[in-house]
Amino acid sequence: MFKGLKQTVVNGLVATKPPPVEQETDTEFLAHKAKLEDLQQQLTTTSQQAEALVKAQDDLRETTDHLGMTMIKLAKFEREHTTCSSQRSRADDIRSFANSILKFSRLQRKLNSEIVKHLGSIHEYLEMMISVNHAFTDRSNALHHVQSLSADLFSLHTRAGRLESVSSRDMGHEWANYQKVEGLKETIRSMEAVKIDALKEYENIKEKNMIEIKRFDKERRRDFVEMLKGVAINQISYSDHFADMWAKVAEDTEVYANRGN
């Protein structure tokens, strides 16, 4: 009796020893995941700053447009109430200055549209992060499925081991226990096949993840470089144009500056 009890305890200890649990051990993936999570935060902040920049530029355009229209009205008033040639000349200069301001406003509108187009890459990649997070969730779910199957298999093995221990001591119910054990073994075999398929699916997801992450990083670097180049080129081009325009205005109104001096 004590010999049988000893064997039951041994079997129970063996059966109840939990198997090693599958964990995410891919350090390269975990490093990429952490960087992409940080990227999402950076994209969110940058997107907000880009929107603030565009709004500020648009506010400038609206202000200069309003100023230009106001000066057009002033020039019209001056011309309608002129009493000498100097007043007519001043009214013409005011109108010319107003037209330059309106031209600046129109060019600013074009520049803003170009900036919006280039900075749109930030919003596009921020939207892409939704798909990236879905891919990470799929990978996590696949791993969780494997872990659940491992836990279920451990439970089944434990039950089978206990039934086999009972059968060795209870000869009266040996046949019934034998049938239960065989049924559990069949269930275990089926579940082990399912776990093999789940592991294959998990490995496939891991492989696809790394391919997509590397492609995403490569395309992101390329697109962000093009975005920055586009913004810089537009700013330089329009700034040069603005400088030439204001230089012409300064030349036309130089006489007023000399009078002030």
Buried (B, 14 or more C-beta within 10 A) or exposed (E): EEEEEEEBEEBBEEBEEEEEEBEEEBEEBEEBBEEBEEBBEEBEEBBEEBBEBBEEBBEBBEEBBEBBBEBBEBBBEBBEEBEEEEEEEBBBBBBBBBBBBBBBBBBBBEBBEBBBEBBEBBBEBBEBBEEBBEBBEBBEEBBEBBBEBBEBBBEBBBBBBBBBBBBBBEEEEEEEBEEBBEEBBEBBEEBEEBBEEBBEBBEEBBEEBEEEBEEBBEEBEEBEEEBEEBBEEBEEEBEEBBEEBEEEBEEBBEEEEEEEE
